[in-house]
Amino acid sequence: MKRIVEIDSFNPYERHFPNRKLINIGTLKLIKILRQNGYEVIVNPQNDVPVEYLFQKGVHELFSDSVFVGLFSIASSVIGGLLTNFIQKQMEKKDNVVSPNALTNIYITDNSQNTTVNLENIPLLNSGKTDLKAKRKKIAKQFEECFDQKSPYKDLPTPIFYDHKPKIIGWNRIEIDDFGIRIVDSHIIDKNVFRKIEQGKITGGSVTGIAEKTECSICKSDYVACEHIAGETYNGIDCTNSIIRVVPIEFSLVKRPVNEQAVIEIVKNQRN
């Protein structure tokens, strides 16, 4: 009997980036650790759309979002122990920023028993499931409304968010070249955010995008499909993931960027 695990995808940008089966980088890591332990992972919905992952080039807490794992004829305690051990190891790494709520944000459903618990073995009632689904719909709706807004600046078509939350605080222009993703120009319209920039409370930027084509440095294959995990070492070789083709979605200001070069500065302009 195949050991099959199902994990739900979530596209918060469905309206403007449709027909995408998206997972975040934390969910991708969970999928890879399951594969390494002999499980076949199916990402829902089950269709011919390829699995892609959302990346954020800035500070992002791993497992800060809800992840739903479905099991068939597999003990939830086995998968729970496996994922808990993996997350605890991630917390010990200095280069990872793991959400303090990681163990309570991952929910395992035993479909044969119709029960759902998080990694601390706390049950999730049906009302809780409904609330989480409603929260996802609300986020998607908020991003939809943001992307429906037309920029008042012809040369700055892309909205700016704060900490990847669906509220526009400015506008910018994103360009992609051989050196990566660049923010060419921007304008902040939120006075409170601008004040925080002046005070040094917001120091950098972070781009959210869809990684359409990737390559694993270990096996040279598609990073989404392979079992290797970036940051881990295999036979003395560090694994890295190269993003070859991207679809930029949004740019956010953040308190502290991961990339020390992704800093922001204030310049005078004549925009209204």
N, C-alpha and C positions, 0 to 999 in steps of 0.2 A: 504493500500500500504506500502510495506517495505521501510524503509529509508536506502538505500544502499550507501555506500561510497567505492570507489575503490582507492587503493594506490599501486603505482608501487614499486616492489622490484628492487634491483640492486646488482649484484655479481661482484665486480671488480677483483675477482680471479677465474673467470669461467674456464679458461684453466686448472688450476691445482687443483681446487676444484669444479668440475662440478656438475650439477644437484642439486644445492642449491638455495633455494628461500630465499635470505638474505635481511634483513633490519638492519639499525643501531639502537642504543639504543634511539636516539631522535625520530625516526620514530615510534618505538614501544610505546613510551610514548604518541605520538599523537594518535595512534590507540587505546590505552587504554582509553584516555579521551573521544574519540568518542563513544566507547562501553559504558562507564559510562553514557553517555547522550542518550542512546537508539538507536544508529546507528549500523547497521550491516556492518562490514568492510571486504572487500574482497581484498586480496593481489594478485596483478597480477605478473606473468601470472597465469591464473586460470588452475591449474592442481592438481595432487594428491601429489605433493612434499610438505612436511611440511614447515611451516614458521620457520626460525631460525634467530637469531640476532647476529650481530657482536659486540663484546665487545673489549674495549681497556683499559687495566689496566694501565692507566696513565692519564695525563691531556688531556682531549678531549672536544672540544667545542660542546655543544648540538646544533643541527640544523645548523651546519656549511656546511652541504651538501644539495644539492637540493632535495626537496621532492615534488612529484607530486600526487595531490589528485583529483580524478574524481567524479563528482556528477551527479545523475540522479533524476530529479524532486525534487531537494532540492535547496533552495536559497543559492547561494554562500556567501551572506552576513551573513547568519546564521552560517554556518560552519566557515567562516572567523572570525567572532566575538568570537566564542567559542575557536578557536585555538589561536587567539591573546591574549585573556584573560589568557589562560593557560600558554603561553610563558612568558607573563609579570610576572606572579606569580613565574615561574621558575627563572626569572632574579633576583627576590627579595631574593632568597634563597642563603645563603652564601656558601653552599657546592656545588653549581652548577656553572659550567663555560659555560655560554650561549653565542653563537656567536653574535657579534653586528649586524650581517647581518641576524639574524634568521627570521625576519619578511619579508625579501625580498627573502629568499631562499625557501620559501614554496609557491607552486603554486597550485591554485584551478581552475580546468577546469569544467565549466558548459557544459556538453555534449549536452544538449538540445539546447543551444544557440551557442555552439562551440566557447566559449570565455574563456580566461585564464587570471587570475590576481593573483598577490601575496597578502600577508596579509596587504600590504599598499595600496591595490586596484590599483596598477599600472599594466596596461595590458602587457601581454607577447605576442609579435607578433610571427608569424610562423617562422620568421628568428631566433628569440630568442630561440624557441623550438629546432630548428635544431642545433643551436650552443651548447645548453646544452646537447643534445643527442650525439653530436660529442665529447664533452668534456668527457663524460662518457666512450665512446668507446676508446678514447685516453688513459685514465687512465687504463682501463682494458688491453689495448695493452702494456702499459709500464710495468705493473706488470707481464704480460705474459712473456715479454722479460727478466725481472729480474729473475723470477723463472726458466726460461730455462737455465740460466747460471749455470755452474757446479762449485762448490766450489773448490778452489785449495788446501784446507785442508781437508783430509779424515775424521778427527774427528770433523770438524765444518761444517756441511752440510747446516745450515740454514742461509739465508742472514740477514744482519742487515740494517735497514733503518734509516733515520733521520726524526723524526716527522711524521712517517707513509707515507712518500712520496716515490714513486716508483723509488728510486735510491739507489743502493747498496753501503754502506760505510764500510762494514765489514762482518764477518762471525761468527757464534756462534753455540752452541749446546743447544737445549731446552729439558728439561726433566720434566715429570709430575709424581708426587707422591701424597701420601695422604695429603701432606701439601700444594699442589698447583703446580703452574708452576715455574720452576727454570731455570735460565741461568747458566749453569755449567762452560762454558768457552767461550771466545770470542776473536776476533782479529780485530782491526780497520785498514782499508787500506787507508782511506781518510785522508790525512795529515791535511786538514783544520778542519775537525771534531775533529781529535785528539788534535789539538792545542786548540780548544774551550773547550775540556775536561780538558786539563791542566790549562786553564785560569779560570775554574769554571763556564763557560757559559753553559755547558751541564752537568747536575748533576745526571740524572737518566734514567731509562728505562721503557718501556711500551710494553706489549705484546698484539697483536691483535689475536683474535681467534673466532671460531664459537661456540656458546653455544648450544650444541646439546640437553642437558637435563638440565632442571632448575626446581626449586621449590619455590613457593611463601610461605613466612612465615605465611601469614594470612589464606589462604585457603588450603595450602598444595598441591595445584595442579600445573600444568605446568604454569610457570610464563608468558610465551608467550601467552597462551590462556586465562588467567584470566583477570579480570578488575583492579586488584590492582596495584598500582605504588610504586616501592621502594622509600623510603624516605618520603612517606606520612604516616599519622597516621589514623588508623581506630579503632573507639571505644577505644581510648586510647592506642592502640598498634601500634608500629612503624612497617612498612612493610619493609622487606628485601628480597632479591632475592639470592638464593643459586644456583651457577652453579655447577652441579653435574658431567657432562661429557662435555669435550671440545675437539675441534680440533685446536691446535695452528697453526697459519699461519705465522706470522712474528714478529720479535722483533725490536723495534725502540728505538733510543736514543732520549730523550726529555730534554728540558731546566729544567723543574721542575716536578718531578713525584708526583702523588696524594699520593701514598703510601710512607711514609718517609723511609721505609726499602728498597725501590727499588732504592737504590743509586748505583753509579758505582765508581770504584776505578781503578787506573792505577797500573799494576804490570809488572815487566820486564819478557820478554820471549825471546825465541830464534827463533821465526818464521821469515821468510823472507817476 
